[in-house]
Amino acid sequence: MSDVPSLRDRLDAIRGLLADEEVRSISRRYFISNGFDGTLTSIGIVVGAYLSGVTDGLTVITIGLGAAVGLGTSGVWSVWEIERAEKQAELLELERAMLTDLEDTTVQQRRAGARKINAVASGIGPLIGILLPLGPFLGQGIISMLEATLLAIGVGVSVLFTFGAYLGSISKQNWIIAGVRMGLAGLVVAVLNLFLPG
């Protein structure tokens, strides 16, 4: 009989990890934090492109895709390494307390699985944050660059509002106020870009 886990076993393991509040909490933090960074980056790109005289929506999308690749890769890679070190340190601490080697045990496998989920969540956050605000530039030609830029800012602020509202709801705060606080960051970035030289 093969020791390779079946697809059903893998899905069951993922479901079990997603049921773990600690795994969900850490993944949520990485997702929101990197999604926040990605959204602000996207707003900065679209406003900067418009103010620099870019006249083609496809150029803005291409620049945004480059940023998405960079931040997405950064999100996955950095969290993979951070969580690898953290999970290894926790495992060593547990091994010292239990006076036993936990390599290739269920404990070690769960920690490795949690690291993968955390890294994926970390990488998806900035992709969503960057790609959604770029959407209006797909319609450039039907709408002007100014309209696409304003719509992109609106989408970005909406994404930030959604992140904030979600955080507010899970922390039992007023979700509207929490959403407005996060959305405000997008407007601040857009306005600050107006004062850049060039």
C-alpha angles and dihedrals in degrees: 000000000000121000090209108110117241123238089257091053090050093048090048090051091050091048090050092051092047089053089058108097093209092055091046092047095051092044091048092053093050092044095050096040094050092038088054090051092047094050094049089047090052093050089049091050096049095045092044091049092051093047090048091058100253105166101183122078091204090061090054090049091049092051090047092050089053089053091047091053091048097046094039092052091045090051094052097039099044094046091045090056095039094049092042090058094042095047091046091051090050091048092050090049091051091047090053091049093047095037091226141104111253097186112134092009129126089258092056092044092051091051091050090049091049089052091055093050091048092050094049092049089049092053096045094053097068092040090059092041093053103034100049095058090049091061097091090060089066086071095049106132090044090053128028125255089252091053092046090050093049091046090049090053089049092051091047092050089048091052090050090047089052091051091050094045090051092050090047092052096050092046092047092242125134099285094205093055091044090050093048091050091055094041091052089066090065092054091047091054091048092050094044089055089060089066097051115113118256 
